[in-house]
Amino acid sequence: MVAQHPRPSARVGRPRALGPSESELSPRDQVLAAAAELFTENGYAATTTRAVAEKAGLRQASMYHYFARKEDILATLLESTVEPSLQLATALLARPGADPAARLWALASADAALLHRGLYNLGALYQLPEVRGERFAGFRGARARLRAAYGELLRLIAPDEPGRELRCDLLLGLVEGGVAVVRDRGRGSGDGSGGEAGGGYGTAEVGAAVADAVLRLAGCDRAAREAAALAGRELA
C-alpha cells in the first residue's frame, strides 16, 4: 500500500474541516477549522478575521500570530485540499510496473473519499476571484500538478486516444463535481442525513463509485474496471 503522510495543517483536508475543539486541535488548526465553516457557510468576503477568531475561541491579536491576513488562512485551507491527493499521485506515478488503470482507480477513489468525508465543501471556494491572485499561486500550482497526474495516467491507459486534455478536465470535474452532487443531494433530501455528513452515503462507497466512473471515462470496459478496482485497493 502507498502510505500518505500529509503535514499536520492538512488535517483540514480536501475539503475536510473539523469543528473547533481545544482538546483536539491546536490553536492554529482551530483557526483553520473555524474559517472553513465561516467561509463556506457565510462567504469569504462576508467573513471578517474577527469573526474567525471568535469562532475559534481566540482573541484577534492571538490569531495574527498564526496568520497575518485573511487570505493567508484561505490559501492554507485551499493548499491542504490538494496536497494529500498530490502526494498519493506522485507515489503512484513512481510505480511504473503497476497497472495504470489500477493506479487511476486508486487515485480517484482516494481523492473522492477525501472530498466526501469533509464537513465543509472548500472546493466551492476554488472559483473565488481572490484565488486568481499571486498569494494563491501555490494552490493553483498544486492543483495543476494533480490534474497533470490524472492526465498522465489517462495517457498510459490509452496512449492514442484523441482529446486527452479535454478528457482530463472532465475527469477532474467528475471527481470534484461528483462528490459535490452527492453532498448536495443529501442536503436537500430532508432525511436528516445532511450535506455536511456526505449525503448519507458511505465514504468508501462514494470513492469506489467515482473511481469506477473515472475508469469509464478512460475507456475501460467492465472486466478491466473490476480488475483495476481489486488492484487499486491494494495501492490506495
N, C-alpha and C positions, 0 to 999 in steps of 0.2 A: 504494500500500500504506500501511497505517496503521503508523507507527513506534511501538514501545514503548520507553520509557526508564525502567525501574524503578530505584529508588535502590539504591546498592551493597549494602546489607544484604539486599535482596530476592533476592540471588543464591541464597539457600537455596531460594526458590521455593515453589510450592504443589503438592505438599508437598516440593519439592526440598531436598536437603541433601547437600553434598559431604563426603567424608571429610576429617578434619583434615590439613592439609599446610602446613608452614611456608613452602614455596616458592611456594604458590599462594594461600593465604588470609591475610588479616590476622589478628592475634590475636583481634579481636572476632568475625570470621567463623569462626575455629577454635572459639570457644566455642559459637556457634550450631550449627555442624555437629556437634560432639560432643554437645550437648544434644539435637539432633534424633534422633540414633541412640539415645541412652540413654532418652529419654522414650518413644520408640515401641517399643523392644525390652524395656525393663525396667519401664516405667510411670513416670508423672510423680511420683507420691507416693513411690515407692521410690528415686528418683534424688536424690542429695544434690548440693549445689553443689560439694563436694569431689570427688565422682566426675566431675562435668562438667569441672572444672579439670584433673584428672589426665588425662582423656581428651583434652583439648585441648592437653596438654603445658605447662600454665601452673601457677603457684602460685595457691592460692585467693585470696590477697590481691591478686594481679595481676588476676584475673578480676573482682573487685569494682570495679576501675577502669572497667570497661565496663558491668557490670550489678550493681546494688545487691542485688537479690533474685532468687530462682529464678523467681518469677512474671514478672519483667521479661524474662527470657530467653524464657519461653513466650509472653508477649504479643507480643514482637518476631517470633518464629517464625510465630505464627498470623496476624499482620497481613501478613507477607510472603507468605502463601499466597493472599491475595485481591487484593492491590494491583495486580499486573501485569494480571490479568483485568479489574479495575475500571477501570484506565486505558484498556484497549482498549475496554471497553463504553462509556465516556464519549466516546471518539473516534468510535465507530460511531454513537452516538445523535446526534452532531453532524453527521451526513451524511444529512439528510432526503431527499435525492434518490436515495439508493441503495435498492435493493430490500430491504425489511425481512427477507425470508426469507434473502437472501444475508448480511445483517448478522448474523442469528441463527446461521446456519451458521458464519460466521467466528468469532463469539464462542465458541460451543460447542466448535468444533474446537480453538481455541487454548487454551481453559480445560482441556479434557480432555487435550490434549497436555502442558500444564504439569504436571498431576497425574500423568500416566503416566511422564514421564521422571525423576521424582524417585527417589532411593534409599530414602527413608523416607516412610511414609504419615502425614504430620502431620494429615491430615484425620481420622484416628482419634482425635485429641485434641480435636476440636470439642465433644464431649459431656461432657468432664470437668466435674464440679461446680464446680471452681475458675473455669471460664471464665464462669460467671454473675456473677462479682464485678465491681466497678467498674473494676478495673485493665484489664479486657478489653473495656471499652465501645468502644474504638476498633476492635478487631477485629470485634465484633458489628455495629457501625455500617457498616463497610466491606462486610461480607458481606450485610447488609440492602440496601445500595445496589446491589450486584451482582445480588441477586435482583430488585430493582425494575427494573433494566435489562433483564433477561430478560423480566420481565412486560410492560414497555413494547413490546418487540419482538413479543411474542405478541399484544398488543392491535393493533398495526399490521397484523399478518398477518390476524387475524380479529377485527375490532372488535366484532362482535355475538355472538361465541361465548360461551355462559354458562360459569360455573365457572372463570374465568380465574385466580383466586387459587389454587385447588386445582391447576390445571394448572401454574402457576408453581412451586409447591412440588414437584410431581412432576418438573418439568423440572430443577430444581436437584439433586434427588435422583438423577435419571438421570445427570447429568454426574458428580457426585461419587461416587455409589454404583457407577455402571457401571465406572468406572476401577478402583475398589477390587475389584470382582468379577474383572476381568481379572488384576489383580495377585495376588489370592488363588488363582486357578486355576493360575497359573504356579508359585506357591509349593508347591502340593500335587501338582504333576504328576509330580515325581520325575525330570524330564528334564534337570535341571541348569540350567534357564532362570532359576529363582529369581524370587520375587515382587518382590524389590527391583529386579530388572532390568526390570520391567514386564510379566512374564508371558510373555516370549518373542515378543511382538508388536511390530511397529514403531510408533513414536510417531505417525507420520503416519497409519498405518492405523487406530489406535485413535481418534485425533482425528476422522478422517473418519467412522468408523462411529458414534461417539457423536453427532456433528453430524447425521448422517442420521436417527438415531433421534429426536433432538430435533425435527427438522422433521416427522417422522411424528406426533409428539405434538401439534405445532402444526396438524396437519390438512392438510399439503401432500401432493399426490399425487406420483407418481414423476417426472413431467415437471418439476414445479415444484422438486422436490428436486434433480434433476440440474442444472437451470439455476442454482439457488441455490448449489450446490457450485462450479460454474465461476466464478460471480461472486464467491463468498465467498473463494476462494483469492486473488483479487486484493486483497481488502480486509484479509485477516488478516496 
